[in-house]
């Protein structure tokens, strides 16, 4: 943001908890410490206060478990609590909390408010700016500020706003079910976990800090290894998620060479080699013809003007033929082979990566993929063709030069063989080193890209915590590692150049000596061939240098083709379309969803996340899916869309097993509004209707039903309004509404709502829920929600617990059973807002 007027004054350190948590690719402990020293006693208190103790027991490595990029192996609620724990552990003076409770269950939210944010929480002595849609906590605030259209419309204490009965009071009264007093927030909640209930007498942050530093507020101690945490992950291999990049050892394999040749076109490569040979033969032919003409003139037979014209004409024709052949070589190289090679390798890599299973993206840093499609693809586009042409030309020139020297001075074979041995010995010393240096360089570059991308994504959090310097050190360390390999590679090139120049000088010396000795002992010497051989011997200084360096450069750049080959052969998801088994256009016509003994895991070697699920959803039924954080609710939606595949069991839509159809045929028949809304850089129209299937009237109708129509109309470009990357120019709530409009436009028979209104205020949420009930009344709707009031009117409630189906019945029947898990969840929700 850019300040246009006014001033903002902040005294003291700041901690930020953003609405969309930023999670480092590091261990869970490193995410919480965020560069501060570990103080075990206070660290344990923060873990318990943020209700993370039970999660640590589930994670294989506890708090030393590696967290994947963007918290890929954490649920939305877990990411929110890790982000909050980071802020609490920082012990800042000012806390900026952007709706941190929206992604957690009601009872967890109450526990967090009681033990962290509330008047008796760990942060009770700190300034807390708490942005929230959870209105039940407002009466615990010292000051309430209500915003509307970016302006403060009302502010004051809760009692003052209640008496004045202004806009804030009307807003709270409109969602009366969420506005009950929280005067008893300090009471113990009997429904909370044991770990939670033990914290009712938790000392404040100032008290916890007292033994460490005698200050009114205290602060966290910055670790002397602060930048190490930003440079590398300290998790053990056993609990690591990000896989090390596969590195080949030794020379580039024949398979990689054939992969690139096939990408360019085998016929095109053969034509290129043949044309190159013809071009060099014409070039050598013109030199030989010139030598013959010289010898003729020395014999006194070259006085005839006709003879001179004849020799000049032939020489000119050979020169023209050589020039035209070279033009053909470069046209074949750059317009045919290079273009085909670049296009085909990129298409194969893109196809392979886009069809890779989600487990690949969980374990592969985005920087590695970006490096592949930027640096490696650039090598394939530009350097491989350039070095291949350079190598081919120099190999042929070297062979022809040596042949001419041998023809002119047959005794040169005596020194050519030992010189060739030295030549090969130097090449064998240089090649392995340079090749491995390039591989290390590629890895270092990808690591640098990954760390930079991660820092850019978390720029707001890094700046808020004052960790800018440490992340700069981390990025600088990775940049230095890359630069070190680059300089070492350049030094290796200088080492090679010195030795090749020495070998070339030996060839010149030997050729000259042999010519002199031949003239001395034989008494005569063909001056034309002698001068030609000496000329080629002198050119060997550059040719030999170029030959070895071209060979090395080609093999080094072929490392990129080797990586492209690896990434073009990734394990693939199921086919998009199975032509022999395609569903009817109207499928699923009824909207029946059935899980039969279904189990799944995120990837091989991990525990099951869904275990033996069996339930059936009848047509047009509205099913609420509830459960504590990490119970497997979102995993169920991933399974339905076949983002993760079954370990056992089946999923049936209208009685058809989805595993027998292609992925496109399954996913295109379903709609989802995800927990983390996804928008693409483009326009509003492109985000809602990427395939231009709907009219403007239908798009506006969907926007109006999503309660976003007026906002879009207020923009000058309207439907052509530009959406920034990831929708950054919209609030999280607005992004969710755009995803809702997308679903309204598609009108699929089965709709999945995964915490679809978590970032939306209560009043708008109520209106949106009514819209969903009316607009999707002819659809089967599966709703995952933390706000249980949004699913209480569902036809059925599915309760998940530990990846298993705990309960599945109507809400009335479940509430009638006092021992049901759903009843306990409802009671916990009510207790969280009870006075």
C-alpha positions in Angstrom: 0.0 0.0 0.0 1.0 3.6 -0.6 0.0 6.2 2.0 -1.8 9.1 0.3 -2.4 11.3 3.4 -2.1 11.5 7.2 0.4 9.7 9.4 0.7 6.4 11.3 2.8 6.2 14.4 3.8 2.9 16.0 5.9 2.8 19.2 7.5 -0.5 20.0 7.9 -3.8 18.1 5.2 -5.2 15.9 3.9 -8.8 15.3 1.5 -9.6 12.4 -1.0 -12.4 12.1 -2.3 -12.2 8.5 -5.6 -13.5 7.4 -3.9 -15.9 5.1 -1.0 -17.4 7.1 2.5 -17.3 5.7 4.3 -20.5 6.5 8.0 -21.1 5.9 9.4 -24.3 4.3 11.1 -25.2 7.6 10.3 -27.2 10.7 7.2 -26.3 12.7 9.5 -25.2 15.5 11.4 -22.9 13.2 8.2 -21.4 12.0 7.2 -20.5 15.6 10.6 -19.3 16.8 11.1 -17.3 13.6 14.8 -16.6 14.4 14.4 -16.2 18.2 16.1 -18.3 20.7 14.3 -21.4 22.1 13.2 -20.8 25.6 11.6 -24.2 26.3 9.3 -23.2 29.2 7.7 -20.3 27.4 7.7 -22.2 24.1 5.6 -25.0 25.7 3.2 -22.4 27.1 2.7 -20.9 23.6 2.1 -24.3 22.1 -0.6 -25.1 24.7 -2.2 -21.6 24.5 -2.5 -22.0 20.7 -4.0 -25.5 21.1 -1.2 -27.0 19.1 -0.3 -29.8 21.6 -2.6 -32.3 20.1 -1.4 -31.5 16.6 2.2 -32.1 17.6 1.2 -35.6 18.8 -0.3 -36.4 15.4 2.7 -35.1 13.4 5.3 -37.8 12.8 8.2 -35.6 14.0 6.4 -33.5 16.4 7.6 -29.9 16.2 10.6 -31.0 14.2 8.4 -32.1 11.3 9.2 -30.3 8.1 6.4 -28.1 6.9 6.1 -28.0 3.1 5.9 -24.9 1.0 3.0 -22.7 1.9 2.1 -25.1 4.8 1.0 -27.8 2.3 0.9 -30.5 5.0 -1.1 -28.5 7.5 -4.8 -27.8 7.6 -6.1 -24.2 7.4 -6.7 -24.1 11.1 -3.3 -25.5 11.9 -1.6 -22.9 9.7 -3.6 -20.1 11.4 -2.5 -21.4 14.8 1.1 -21.7 13.8 1.0 -18.1 12.5 -0.5 -17.0 15.8 2.0 -19.0 17.9 4.8 -17.2 16.0 3.4 -13.8 16.9 2.9 -14.7 20.6 6.4 -16.1 20.9 7.8 -12.9 19.5 6.6 -11.0 22.5 6.1 -7.8 20.6 4.6 -4.6 21.9 1.9 -4.2 19.3 -0.1 -7.1 17.7 -1.9 -6.8 14.4 -4.4 -9.7 14.2 -6.3 -10.0 10.9 -9.2 -12.3 11.7 -7.0 -15.1 13.1 -10.0 -17.1 14.4 -11.9 -17.5 11.1 -10.1 -20.8 10.2 -10.5 -22.5 13.5 -13.4 -24.3 15.2 -15.5 -22.4 17.6 -14.3 -24.1 20.8 -10.7 -23.7 19.6 -11.4 -20.1 18.9 -12.7 -19.6 22.4 -9.7 -21.4 23.9 -7.4 -19.1 21.9 -9.3 -16.0 22.9 -9.3 -17.0 26.6 -5.6 -17.9 26.8 -4.0 -15.4 24.3 -6.2 -12.5 23.1 -8.7 -12.0 25.9 -8.4 -9.9 29.1 -6.8 -12.8 31.0 -4.6 -14.1 28.1 -0.9 -14.1 27.5 -1.1 -10.8 25.6 -3.2 -9.0 28.2 -0.4 -6.4 28.8 0.1 -5.8 25.0 -1.7 -3.6 22.5 -3.9 -5.9 20.3 -5.6 -4.7 17.2 -8.0 -7.5 16.5 -9.8 -7.5 13.2 -12.6 -10.1 13.4 -16.1 -11.2 12.2 -16.5 -13.1 15.5 -18.8 -10.5 17.2 -19.2 -12.5 20.4 -15.8 -11.3 21.5 -16.5 -7.6 21.0 -17.6 -6.8 24.6 -14.1 -7.9 25.8 -12.5 -5.2 23.7 -11.4 -1.9 25.2 -12.3 0.0 22.1 -14.4 -1.0 19.1 -13.9 0.6 15.6 -16.4 -0.1 12.9 -15.3 0.4 9.2 -17.5 0.9 6.2 -16.2 1.5 2.7 -12.7 2.2 4.1 -13.9 4.8 6.6 -14.5 4.8 10.4 -18.2 5.1 10.9 -18.3 4.5 14.6 -16.0 3.9 17.5 -16.1 3.6 21.3 -16.4 1.1 24.1 -18.9 -1.8 23.9 -21.2 -0.2 26.5 -21.2 3.1 24.7 -22.0 1.6 21.4 -24.8 -0.4 22.9 -26.4 2.7 24.5 -26.0 4.9 21.4 -27.6 2.2 19.2 -25.8 3.4 16.1 -24.7 1.5 13.0 -22.4 -0.8 15.0 -25.2 -1.8 17.3 -27.6 -2.5 14.4 -24.9 -4.6 12.7 -24.4 -6.7 15.9 -28.1 -7.0 16.5 -28.6 -8.3 13.0 -26.6 -11.4 13.9 -27.9 -11.8 17.4 -26.9 -15.4 17.5 -23.3 -14.4 17.4 -23.5 -11.4 19.8 -23.9 -12.9 23.2 -21.7 -11.6 25.9 -18.3 -13.0 26.7 -18.1 -11.8 30.3 -17.3 -15.4 31.4 -14.5 -16.0 28.9 -12.1 -16.7 31.8 -14.2 -19.7 33.0 -13.0 -23.2 32.2 -14.7 -24.9 29.4 -15.5 -28.5 30.3 -15.7 -29.6 26.7 -12.2 -28.5 25.9 -9.2 -30.9 25.8 -7.2 -31.6 28.9 -4.3 -29.6 27.6 -6.6 -26.6 27.1 -8.2 -26.8 30.5 -4.9 -26.8 32.3 -4.2 -23.2 31.0 -7.0 -21.4 32.9 -4.5 -20.0 35.3 -1.9 -19.4 32.7 0.4 -16.4 33.6 0.5 -13.4 31.3 3.2 -12.7 28.9 4.8 -10.2 31.2 4.8 -12.8 34.0 6.3 -15.5 31.8 9.0 -13.1 30.7 9.9 -12.0 34.2 12.6 -14.6 34.9 14.3 -13.8 31.6 14.5 -10.0 31.6 13.4 -7.5 34.2 11.3 -5.2 32.0 7.7 -4.1 32.0 7.0 -5.9 28.7 10.1 -8.0 27.9 11.0 -9.2 24.4 12.2 -12.3 22.7 15.9 -13.0 22.4 17.1 -13.1 18.9 19.1 -16.2 18.0 22.7 -15.7 16.9 21.8 -18.2 14.1 18.8 -16.2 13.0 19.7 -16.3 9.3 20.4 -20.1 9.4 16.7 -20.7 10.0 15.9 -18.8 6.8 18.6 -20.6 4.8 18.0 -24.2 5.4 15.6 -26.6 7.1 16.9 -28.5 10.1 14.3 -31.3 10.1 15.7 -34.8 10.0 15.5 -36.8 6.8 12.9 -39.1 8.4 10.4 -36.3 8.7 11.4 -34.3 5.7 8.8 -33.5 3.0 10.8 -31.7 0.4 12.8 -34.2 -1.5 16.4 -33.5 -2.5 16.8 -32.9 -6.2 17.9 -35.9 -8.2 21.4 -35.4 -9.4 23.0 -37.5 -12.1 26.6 -38.5 -11.7 29.2 -38.8 -14.4 28.9 -37.9 -18.1 25.5 -37.0 -19.6 23.9 -40.3 -20.6 23.1 -41.5 -24.1 19.4 -41.3 -23.2 19.5 -37.6 -22.6 21.4 -37.1 -26.0 18.8 -39.2 -27.8 16.0 -37.3 -26.0 17.2 -34.0 -27.4 17.9 -35.5 -30.9 14.3 -36.9 -31.0 13.0 -33.5 -29.8 14.8 -31.7 -32.7 14.0 -34.4 -35.2 16.4 -37.2 -36.1 16.1 -36.4 -39.8 16.8 -32.7 -39.2 20.0 -33.6 -37.2 21.2 -35.9 -40.0 20.6 -33.2 -42.6 22.4 -30.7 -40.4 25.5 -32.9 -40.0 25.6 -33.7 -43.8 25.2 -30.1 -44.7 28.0 -29.1 -42.3 30.4 -31.7 -43.9 29.5 -30.4 -47.4 30.1 -26.8 -46.4 33.6 -27.6 -44.9 34.5 -29.7 -47.9 33.8 -26.8 -50.1 35.8 -24.5 -47.9 38.8 -26.9 -47.9 38.4 -27.5 -51.6 38.8 -23.8 -52.3 42.0 -23.8 -50.2 43.4 -26.8 -52.0 42.4 -25.3 -55.4 44.3 -22.1 -54.4 47.3 -24.2 -53.4 47.3 -25.9 -56.8 47.1 -22.6 -58.6 50.1 -21.4 -56.5 52.1 -24.4 -57.5 51.1 -23.9 -61.2 52.4 -20.3 -61.0 55.7 -21.5 -59.4 56.2 -23.9 -62.4 55.9 -21.0 -64.8 52.7 -22.4 -66.4 50.4 -19.8 -65.1 50.9 -17.0 -67.6 47.9 -17.7 -69.7 45.0 -15.2 -69.1 42.5 -18.0 -69.9 44.1 -20.2 -67.4 44.0 -17.5 -64.7 40.3 -16.9 -65.5 39.6 -20.6 -65.3 41.3 -21.0 -61.9 39.6 -17.8 -60.6 36.2 -19.0 -61.8 36.5 -22.4 -60.1 37.8 -20.8 -56.9 34.9 -18.3 -56.9 32.3 -21.1 -57.5 33.8 -23.2 -54.6 33.7 -20.1 -52.4 30.1 -19.4 -53.3 29.1 -23.0 -52.7 30.8 -22.9 -49.3 29.0 -19.7 -48.4 25.6 -21.1 -49.5 26.2 -24.3 -47.6 27.0 -22.4 -44.4 23.8 -20.4 -44.8 22.0 -23.8 -45.1 23.8 -25.0 -42.0 22.7 -22.1 -39.9 19.1 -22.2 -41.2 18.8 -25.9 -40.4 20.4 -25.3 -37.0 18.3 -22.3 -35.8 15.1 -22.4 -37.8 14.5 -26.2 -37.7 16.5 -28.0 -35.0 16.6 -25.3 -32.4 12.9 -24.4 -32.8 11.7 -28.0 -32.8 14.0 -28.9 -29.8 12.8 -25.9 -27.7 9.1 -26.4 -28.6 9.0 -30.1 -28.0 11.0 -30.2 -24.8 8.9 -27.4 -23.3 5.6 -29.1 -24.4 6.7 -32.4 -22.9 7.9 -30.9 -19.6 4.7 -28.8 -19.3 2.5 -31.7 -20.1 4.3 -33.9 -17.5 4.3 -31.3 -14.7 0.7 -30.3 -15.2 -0.4 -33.9 -15.1 1.8 -34.8 -12.1 0.0 -35.9 -8.9 -0.3 -33.5 -6.0 2.4 -35.5 -4.1 4.9 -34.2 -6.6 4.0 -30.6 -5.8 4.0 -31.4 -2.0 7.6 -32.5 -2.2 9.1 -30.3 -4.9 9.9 -26.6 -4.2 8.3 -24.2 -6.6 11.8 -22.6 -7.2 12.9 -25.9 -8.6 10.1 -25.9 -11.1 10.6 -22.3 -12.0 14.3 -22.9 -12.5 13.5 -25.8 -14.9 11.1 -23.6 -17.0 13.4 -20.5 -16.9 17.1 -21.3 -16.7 17.1 -24.9 -18.0 14.6 -24.0 -20.8 16.8 -21.0 -21.7 19.8 -23.4 -22.1 17.7 -25.6 -24.4 16.4 -22.7 -26.4 19.7 -20.9 -26.9 22.9 -22.5 -25.7 22.5 -26.2 -26.8 21.9 -25.3 -30.4 24.7 -22.7 -30.3 27.2 -25.1 -28.7 26.2 -28.0 -30.9 26.8 -25.9 -34.0 30.1 -24.7 -32.5 31.1 -28.3 -31.5 30.2 -29.8 -34.9 32.1 -27.1 -36.8 35.2 -27.4 -34.7 35.3 -31.2 -34.7 35.2 -31.2 -38.5 37.8 -28.4 -38.8 40.1 -30.3 -36.5 39.8 -33.5 -38.4 40.4 -31.7 -41.8 43.4 -29.7 -40.4 45.1 -32.8 -39.1 44.4 -34.6 -42.4 46.1 -31.8 -44.4 49.1 -31.7 -42.1 49.6 -35.5 -42.5 49.2 -35.2 -46.3 51.8 -32.4 -46.5 54.2 -34.0 -43.9 53.6 -37.7 -43.4 56.1 -37.8 -40.6 53.8 -35.6 -38.6 52.0 -38.8 -37.5 55.0 -39.3 -35.1 54.0 -36.3 -33.0 50.2 -36.2 -33.7 49.6 -39.4 -31.7 51.3 -38.3 -28.4 49.7 -34.8 -28.8 46.3 -36.5 -29.3 47.0 -38.4 -26.1 47.8 -35.2 -24.2 44.7 -33.6 -25.7 42.4 -36.4 -24.5 44.0 -36.5 -21.1 43.4 -32.8 -20.5 39.8 -33.2 -21.7 39.2 -36.0 -19.3 40.5 -34.0 -16.4 38.3 -31.0 -17.3 35.1 -32.6 -18.3 34.0 -34.3 -15.0 34.8 -31.2 -13.0 33.0 -28.7 -15.3 30.0 -31.0 -15.7 29.5 -31.5 -12.0 30.1 -27.8 -11.3 27.2 -27.0 -13.7 24.9 -29.5 -11.9 25.8 -27.9 -8.6 25.2 -24.5 -10.1 21.7 -25.5 -11.3 20.9 -26.8 -7.8 22.2 -23.6 -6.2 20.3 -21.4 -8.6 17.0 -23.3 -7.9 17.6 -22.9 -4.1 18.2 -19.2 -4.6 15.0 -18.8 -6.6 13.0 -20.7 -4.0 14.2 -18.6 -1.1 13.7 -15.4 -3.0 10.1 -16.4 -3.9 9.4 -17.4 -0.4 10.7 -14.1 1.0 8.6 -12.1 -1.5 5.4 -14.0 -0.6 6.0 -13.3 3.1 7.3 -9.7 2.7 4.6 -8.2 4.9 5.3 -10.7 7.7 9.0 -10.3 7.4 8.9 -6.6 7.6 6.4 -6.6 10.5 8.6 -8.8 12.6 11.7 -6.8 11.7 13.3 -9.9 10.2 14.3 -8.1 6.9 18.0 -8.2 7.7 18.1 -11.9 8.5 16.2 -12.9 5.4 18.5 -10.7 3.3 21.4 -12.6 4.9 19.7 -15.9 4.0 19.1 -14.8 0.4 22.7 -13.5 0.2 24.1 -16.8 1.5 22.2 -18.7 -1.2 23.3 -16.1 -3.8 26.9 -16.5 -2.6 26.7 -20.3 -2.9 25.5 -19.9 -6.5 28.2 -17.3 -7.3 30.9 -19.5 -5.8 30.1 -22.3 -8.2 30.0 -19.9 -11.1 33.4 -18.5 -10.3 34.8 -21.9 -9.8 33.4 -22.9 -13.2 35.1 -19.8 -14.8 38.4 -20.7 -13.2 38.2 -24.2 -14.6 37.7 -22.7 -18.0 40.8 -20.6 -17.6 42.8 -23.7 -16.5 41.6 -25.4 -19.7 42.5 -22.5 -22.0 46.1 -22.3 -20.7 46.8 -26.0 -21.3 45.1 -26.1 -24.7 47.1 -23.1 -25.9 50.3 -25.0 -24.8 49.2 -28.1 -26.9 48.4 -26.0 -29.9 51.8 -24.3 -29.6 53.5 -27.8 -29.6 51.6 -28.7 -32.8 52.9 -25.5 -34.5 56.4 -26.1 -33.4 56.4 -29.7 -34.5 54.9 -28.9 -37.9 57.4 -26.2 -38.6 60.3 -28.3 -37.6 59.2 -31.2 -39.8 58.7 -28.9 -42.8 62.3 -27.5 -42.2 63.7 -31.0 -41.8 61.9 -32.3 -44.9 63.3 -29.4 -47.0 66.8 -30.0 -45.6 67.0 -33.7 -46.1 64.7 -34.2 -49.2 65.8 -31.0 -50.9 62.4 -30.1 -52.2 58.9 -29.2 -50.8 55.5 -28.5 -52.3 55.2 -24.8 -51.2 51.4 -24.8 -51.7 50.7 -27.7 -49.5 53.4 -26.7 -47.0 52.0 -23.2 -46.6 48.5 -24.7 -46.3 49.5 -27.2 -43.7 51.4 -24.5 -41.7 48.4 -22.2 -42.0 46.1 -25.0 -40.6 48.7 -25.8 -37.9 48.7 -22.1 -36.7 44.8 -22.1 -36.8 45.0 -25.2 -34.5 45.7 -22.8 -31.6 42.1 -21.5 -31.8 40.5 -24.7 -33.2 41.8 -27.0 -30.5 40.8 -24.6 -27.8 37.4 -24.2 -29.3 37.0 -27.9 -29.9 37.5 -28.9 -26.3 35.6 -26.0 -24.9 32.7 -26.7 -27.3 32.7 -30.3 -26.3 32.7 -29.3 -22.6 30.1 -26.6 -23.1 27.8 -28.9 -25.1 27.9 -31.6 -22.4 27.4 -29.1 -19.7 24.4 -27.5 -21.3 23.1 -31.0 -22.1 22.7 -31.3 -18.3 19.6 -29.1 -18.8 18.3 -31.5 -21.4 19.0 -34.3 -18.9 16.8 -32.5 -16.3 14.1 -31.8 -18.9 14.1 -35.5 -19.8 13.7 -36.3 -16.1 10.8 -33.9 -15.6 9.1 -35.0 -18.9 8.9 -38.5 -17.4 7.2 -37.8 -14.1 4.7 -40.1 -12.6 1.4 -39.0 -14.0 -2.1 -38.7 -12.7 -4.8 -40.8 -14.3 -5.6 -39.9 -17.9 -7.8 -36.8 -18.5 -10.1 -38.7 -20.8 -10.5 -42.4 -21.3 -12.1 -42.6 -24.8 -13.4 -46.1 -24.3 -15.1 -45.2 -21.0 -16.8 -41.7 -21.0 -19.8 -40.8 -19.0 -23.0 -39.4 -20.5 -23.2 -35.7 -21.0 -25.9 -35.4 -18.3 -23.9 -37.4 -15.7 -24.3 -37.1 -12.7 -28.0 -36.4 -13.4 -29.3 -37.2 -9.9 -26.3 -36.1 -7.8 -26.0 -39.2 -5.7 -22.6 -39.4 -3.8 -21.5 -42.6 -2.2 -18.3 -43.6 -0.5 -17.8 -47.3 0.0 -15.1 -48.5 2.4 -12.9 -45.7 1.1 -9.4 -45.1 2.4 -6.6 -42.9 1.1 -3.3 -41.3 1.9 -1.5 -38.2 0.5 1.4 -40.3 -0.9 3.0 -43.6 -0.4 4.7 -44.1 2.9 2.4 -41.8 4.8 -0.4 -42.8 7.2 -4.0 -43.0 5.9 -5.9 -39.6 6.2 -9.3 -41.2 5.4 -10.0 -44.6 6.9 -12.7 -46.9 5.7 -15.3 -44.2 5.0 -18.8 -45.5 4.0 -21.8 -43.2 3.6 -24.4 -42.2 0.9 -25.8 -38.8 0.0 -29.2 -38.9 -1.8 -30.1 -36.5 -4.7 -30.5 -32.8 -3.8 -29.5 -33.5 -0.2 -27.6 -30.9 1.8 -24.9 -32.4 4.0 -22.9 -30.6 6.6 -19.4 -32.0 7.2 -18.0 -31.1 10.6 -15.2 -32.2 12.9 -12.3 -30.8 14.8 -9.3 -29.3 13.0 -7.4 -32.0 11.2 -10.2 -34.5 11.3 -10.0 -35.1 7.5 -12.8 -32.8 6.2 -10.8 -31.2 3.4 -9.1 -34.5 2.6 -12.6 -35.8 1.8 -13.1 -33.1 -0.8 -9.7 -33.9 -2.3 -10.7 -37.5 -2.6 -14.0 -36.6 -4.3 -12.1 -34.6 -7.0 -9.5 -37.4 -7.2 -6.7 -35.0 -6.3 -5.6 -37.9 -4.1 -6.4 -41.4 -5.2 -7.9 -44.3 -3.3 -5.8 -46.7 -1.4 -8.9 -48.9 -1.1 -12.6 -48.6 -1.6 -14.7 -46.7 -4.1 -16.4 -43.3 -4.7 -19.6 -43.5 -6.8 -21.5 -40.7 -8.4 -25.0 -41.8 -9.5 -23.8 -45.4 -9.1 -20.8 -45.0 -11.4 -17.3 -45.6 -10.0 -15.4 -42.4 -10.6 -12.1 -44.2 -10.9 -13.1 -45.7 -14.3 -13.5 -42.3 -15.9 -10.9 -39.8 -16.9 -10.0 -37.0 -14.6 -11.5 -34.3 -16.8 -14.8 -36.1 -17.0 -15.0 -36.3 -13.2 -13.7 -32.9 -12.2 -15.6 -31.0 -14.8 -18.9 -32.3 -13.5 -18.3 -31.0 -9.9 -18.0 -27.5 -8.5 -16.1 -26.4 -5.4 -15.6 -23.2 -3.4 -12.2 -23.9 -1.7 -11.0 -22.9 1.7 -8.2 -20.9 0.1 -9.8 -19.1 -2.8 -7.9 -19.3 -6.1 -7.9 -16.4 -8.6 -5.7 -16.0 -11.7 -4.1 -13.0 -13.2 -6.5 -11.7 -15.8 -9.9 -10.1 -15.8 -13.0 -10.7 -13.8 -14.6 -12.2 -16.9 -11.7 -14.6 -17.5 -11.8 -15.7 -13.8 -15.5 -16.4 -14.0 -15.8 -17.7 -17.5 -12.3 -18.8 -18.8 -13.8 -20.7 -21.8 -16.3 -17.9 -22.9 -19.3 -20.2 -22.5 -21.7 -17.7 -20.8 -23.3 -14.4 -21.7 -22.7 -11.1 -19.9 -26.2 -11.4 -18.4 -25.5 -14.7 -16.9 -22.2 -13.5 -15.5 -23.8 -10.4 -13.9 -26.6 -12.6 -12.5 -24.0 -14.8 -10.8 -22.2 -11.8 -9.4 -25.4 -10.3 -8.1 -26.3 -13.6 -6.4 -22.9 -13.7 -4.9 -23.4 -10.1 -3.6 -20.5 -8.8 -5.6 -22.3 -7.2 -8.5 -22.4 -3.7 -7.1 -18.7 -3.7 -6.2 -17.7 -4.8 -9.8 -20.1 -2.2 -11.3 -18.3 0.5 -9.3 -15.1 -0.3 -11.3 -14.7 1.6 -14.6 -13.7 -1.5 -16.4 -16.5 -3.6 -14.9 -16.1 -7.2 -16.1 -12.7 -6.3 -17.7 -11.4 -5.1 -14.3 -7.9 -6.6 -13.9 -7.3 -9.2 -11.3 -3.8 -9.2 -9.9 -1.8 -12.4 -9.4 -3.6 -14.6 -6.8 -6.2 -11.9 -6.5 -4.1 -9.7 -4.3 -6.1 -6.6 -5.2 -9.2 -8.2 -3.5 -9.8 -9.0 0.1 -9.9 -12.7 1.1 -13.7 -12.4 1.5 -14.1 -10.9 -1.9 -12.0 -13.7 -3.4 -14.3 -16.3 -1.8 -17.3 -14.4 -3.3 -15.8 -14.5 -6.7 -15.3 -18.3 -6.3 -19.0 -18.5 -5.3 -20.0 -16.6 -8.4 -17.9 -19.0 -10.5 -19.8 -21.9 -8.9 -23.2 -20.2 -9.5 -22.3 -19.7 -13.1 -21.3 -23.4 -13.6 -24.4 -24.8 -12.0 -22.9 -28.3 -11.5 -25.1 -31.0 -10.0 -22.8 -31.5 -7.1 -21.3 -28.6 -5.1 -18.6 -28.7 -2.4 -18.3 -25.7 0.0 -15.0 -26.0 1.9 -15.2 -23.3 4.5 -16.5 -21.1 1.7 -17.6 -18.2 3.9 -14.9 -18.3 6.6 -13.5 -14.9 5.7 -16.9 -13.2 5.3 -18.7 -11.2 8.0 -21.6 -12.8 9.7 -24.3 -10.7 8.1 -23.0 -11.4 4.6 -22.5 -15.0 5.5 -26.2 -15.3 6.4 -27.3 -13.8 3.1 -24.8 -16.0 1.2 -26.2 -19.1 2.9 -29.7 -18.1 1.9 -28.5 -17.6 -1.7 -26.8 -21.1 -1.7 -30.1 -22.6 -0.3 -32.2 -21.0 -3.0 -29.8 -21.2 -6.0 -28.6 -24.7 -5.4 -31.9 -26.3 -4.2 -31.8 -28.7 -7.1 -28.2 -29.7 -6.3 -26.4 -32.0 -3.9 -24.4 -29.7 -1.6 -21.6 -30.9 0.7 -20.7 -28.1 3.2 -17.6 -28.0 5.4 -17.9 -25.3 8.0 -16.5 -24.2 11.4 -19.6 -22.1 12.0 -22.0 -24.9 12.9 -25.0 -22.5 12.5 -24.4 -22.6 8.8 -25.0 -26.4 8.6 -27.7 -26.8 11.3 -30.4 -26.6 8.7 -28.7 -29.3 6.6 -30.6 -32.5 5.8 -27.7 -34.6 7.2 -24.7 -34.1 9.3 -21.5 -36.0 8.7 -19.1 -35.9 11.7 -15.4 -36.7 11.0 -13.0 -37.7 13.7 -9.4 -38.8 13.1 -10.1 -39.5 9.4 -13.0 -41.8 10.2 -16.8 -41.4 9.9 -17.9 -40.9 13.5 -21.5 -40.0 13.0 -23.9 -39.6 10.0 -27.5 -38.7 10.7 -29.9 -35.8 10.6 -29.1 -32.8 12.9 -32.2 -33.4 14.9 -31.4 -37.0 15.7 -27.8 -36.2 16.5 -28.8 -33.3 18.8 -31.3 -35.6 20.5 -28.4 -37.8 21.6 -26.5 -36.0 24.4 -23.6 -38.3 24.0 -23.1 -37.6 20.2 -19.9 -35.9 19.1 -22.0 -33.4 17.1 -23.9 -32.4 20.2 -20.7 -31.8 22.0 -19.4 -29.7 19.1 -22.6 -27.6 19.2 -22.3 -27.2 22.9 -18.8 -26.0 22.6 -19.9 -23.5 19.9 -22.6 -22.2 22.2 -20.3 -22.0 25.1 -17.9 -20.0 23.1 -20.5 -17.3 22.7 -22.3 -17.7 25.9 -22.4 -15.0 28.5 
